[in-house]
Amino acid sequence: MKAARPHGKAITLLDCVTRAAQQLTQAGLAFGHGTQNAFDEAAWLVLWQLELPLDTPLEPTADADNPAPVRRVSPAEQTQVDALIKTRIATRKPAAYLTHEAWLQGVSFYVDERAIVPRSLIAEVLVEGSLDYWLNASTHRVLDLCTGNGSLAVLAALVYPDVMVQASDISAEALEVAHINVQRHGLHQRISLHQGDGLPEHGGPYDLILCNPPYVNAHSMRTLPPEFKAEPALALDGNTAGGVDGMDLVRRLLREAPARMIENAILVLEIGNERAHFEAAFPELEVIWLATSAGEDQVLLVSREALLEPCS
């Protein structure tokens, strides 16, 4: 990669973001770790590098009562931005691993390479109240299985201030990151962390189980872009028990969960783009697909009663 040419004059914030977006586009990067396109990712990185709030206007506003001045980017600042953009391109690491920060439903989380970048759509159904119909005043025990950096556990505790949350993950390193976020949000008295493979041996029975498990099928694992391969494979690969459809952990979870759920408990499960594989694995299971920004085929809800129904 060629060295950056010295910048001779200040440019507007919008011009700086636009130039960075062009570089990201030309490099053919993959997105999906908090942003979905080159421009949004460039804006995120530029604003972070310049230590500006993420809601900083990129250009002047026409609001006479609250005008936003033009933010100009000095030559020295442009050099710093260029260095960050070049690192993103050269390493192909998700931007969140470079900034050590990710945002989910307006809440900031620390993240690094020890844990998957938080982006679960379950965050939407929590914050938007999509689960409230199935919950009530007696909902007190929540399990966040495959918690990663702890973001869903934190959001559940923030949304439902009367619940106690157990956050579990097989990865001790991921739990180190989760611990940072639990402490960061002052929730150490309501969120407990547990290391283990599958459902915790102690805790529960649960009123609500949240799970964003490894569910990527074997073929997709082989073709993941470098940005996704930079994440812990343990958090993505759903075939570690010998399967190929990404449903290995899901099969075990749905088999074992009813014994750890109260009578009217529910399980909320994210399966991403694997709905076809999920339905092939559980053709008789009655589930409810929840609406998210990615559609109505990526997050599902299943009751304990449905899990106990015999399948032909």
N, C-alpha and C positions, 0 to 999 in steps of 0.2 A: 504494500500500500504506500502510495506516495506521501511525502511529508506535506503538511498543510502550508499553503502560502500565507504569509502575514496579511492580516486584514488592515486596510488603510482607513476605513471610516466606520462610524457607527451605522447600524441599520435598525429598522423597526423590529419589534418582537415577532410580528407576523412574518416578515421576510426571513427572519432567522429560523422560524419553525418550518416555513415552506421549503427553504433550502435543505434543512435536515431531512424533511420528508422525502424530498427528491433523492437524497443519498440512500435512504433506507429502501426506497422503491427500486432504485437501480441495482441494489445489492441482492434483491430477490429474497428478502427475509420472510420468515413466517411469524404471524402474530397470533393472539389468542390467550395471552397471559395478562389480561386487564385491558387491552385495546384490541381492536379488530382491523385496524388499517394503519398505514404508514404515517398519515398526518396526525392521528390521535397519539400514536406512540412518540412521534417527534415532539409534539406539544408537551407530553408528559416529561420526556427527558430534558427538554430545554428549560421548562419551568423548574424542574428539580435542580438542575445544574445552577440556575440563577437564583435559587432559594426563594422562588415566588410561589404563592398559593396556586393550587391547581385551577381555581376559578378565576385567575387573572385574565382580563380581556386581552385578546391578542391584537386588537386594534381599537381606536377610539370609539366610544359609544356616543350616540346622538342624544342621549338623555340629558337635557339641559339642567335638570335638578341634581343629577349625580354623574357628571361627565368623567370619563376615564381618560387620563392623559396618554399620550403616545409614550410607550416604554421603549427606549432605544437601547440597543445592545452594543456595548463598546467593543473595539477590536480585541481587547484582552479577553472579554467574556466570550466572544465568538471563537477564539482559540480554545477555550475550555469546553465549549459546546462541541466543537469539531472533534476534540479528543474523546469525549464520551460517545459520540455517534460512531466514531471509528472503532472504539472498543466493542460497541454493540454489534457492529458488522463483522469484525475480526473474530470475536469469540462465539457469536451466535447464541449467547446466553440470553434468556429472557430479561427484559429491562428491569424487572423487579429484583433480580439478583445483582444488578449493578447499583441500584438505588437502595437496596435492602428495605424496600417499603412496597406494600401493595394495598390497594383500597378495595373494600368489599362493602357495598351498600352504604357508602359514605364513611366507613370506619377504617381507620388506618391500622395496618398490621406490619410487624417486622417479619422479614423472610430472608433466608439465605439458602444455599445449595443443600442444606440438610433436610429440607422439606419441600414439598411441591408448592408451586405458586398458588395461593388461594384464589379460586374463581368459581367455586361451586354454586350452581343455580339454586341449591337448597337455601342459600342466603336470601334469595328473593322471596321464597314462600314463607320464610320466617318473618322477615321484616314487613312484608305486605299483609300479614295476618291470614294467609291462606289456610293455615292449620287450625285456626281458632275454633272452627265449627266442631272439630273432633276433640278439642281439649276443654277443660273446665277448671273450676276452682280447686279441684283435688289433684290437679297435675303438679307434681312436685319433683319427680325423679326423671332426669333426662340423661340419655347416653349418646355421646357423639363418638361413634366408632370410626376408626381410620381418621383420626382428628387432624393429622398433619401438623400444621402450624397453630392449630387451636382456634381458627377463625370462626367455625360454626359453633363451637362451644361458647366462645365469647359472645357471639351474636344472640344465641339462645338465652344466655344469662342476662343480656341487656334487654331483650324483648320481653322476657318473662321473669320479672324481678323476684318472684317467690319460689323459683325452682333451684334445685341443686343439680349440677351437671357433672357427670363423670366423662372425662375425655380419654379415649384409649387409642393406642397405636402400637404396632409391632416394632416400630423404629424408635430406639432410644434417642437417636440424634434428632428426629422430628419432634420428640417430646421436649427436648432441650429448647427448641424454637417455640413450641407451644407454651412452655413455662415463661419465656420472655413476654409473650403476649398476654398471658393471664395476669402477670405482675403489672404490665404496662397499663392494663385497664382496671387495675385494682380489684380483681375478682378472685383472688387466691382463697378467700373464705367460702366461695360458692362453687368453684370449679376444682375438682381433684383430677390428677393425671395418673394414668395407669399404663404400664407397658405390658403388652401381651399379644398373642396371636388369636384373633377372634374375640368373642364375647368375654368380658372379664369374669373371673371366677367369683369375685366378691362384688357386691353392689346390687342395686335393684331390689325387687322387681321394678321395671321401668314403665313409666306412663308414656314415654315418647323415646323412640330410638331414631337417631339421624345417622345416615351412613352414606358417604361418598367414597365407595371402595375402589380398589384397582379393578377396572372392567374392560380395558382395551384388549381386543382380540389379538390372536397371534399374528395374523397377517398385517394388521394395522401397526403392531409393535415394530415390525420389521421395516415399515415405511414411514415412521415418524420423522418429521423435520428435526434438524439439530436442536432447535430451541426446546423441543419436548424431550429429546434425548439428554439434555442437560439436567433434567429433573431426575430424582431418584426413581429408578425403574420399578422398585418395590411398590411405589405409590400409583403406578400406571398399569403394570402387567397383570391382567386378570387370569393368567394361565399357569400360575406357579404350582398348581397341583396336578399338572399333566394335561389339562384341557386345551382347547384351541379357540373357544368361543368367548373367552373373557369372563365367564360366569362362575369360575371355580369358588371364589370366596362368597359370592352371592348365594350359591347353592347351599353352602354350609350355614350361612347366616339365616336364611329362611327356614332351614330345618331346625336350627337350635334356638332361634329367637323366641318362639311362643313360651317356652319354659321360663323365660326371664322377663316376661311382660305381664302386667296386670290385666284384668279381664277385658277392659275396654281400651287397651293401649293400641297405639299405631306405630308403624315403622315407615319412615320416609327415606326413600332410596334413590340415588342418582345413578343412571346408567348411560348417560351421554348419548352417543349415536348408536348404541347397541340394542335398541328396542327389538329389532328382529331376532337377535340372538336370545334376548330375555324371553320373548314370547315363545320361541322354539323350545327353550329350556323349561318353561312353566306354562304350558298351553292351557291348563285348567284353572290357574290361579286368578282369582277376582281382584283386580287392582283398580285404583283410580289414578288417572294421569293428570298431573297438575300443570296449570298454565304457567309458563315462564317466558322470559324475553326470547328464548331460543325455540319456543313452540311448546306443544303439549305432548311431547314424546320422549322427554329426557329425565323427568323426575316423576316418581310414582309414590303413591301412598297405599299401604296395605294394612288391614286390621289384623289383630291377633286371631279373631274369629275366622277370617278368611285363610290364614296360615294353617289353622287347625283342620280345615275342611279336607276330607280325603280326596285325592286326585286319582282319576281313573287312568 
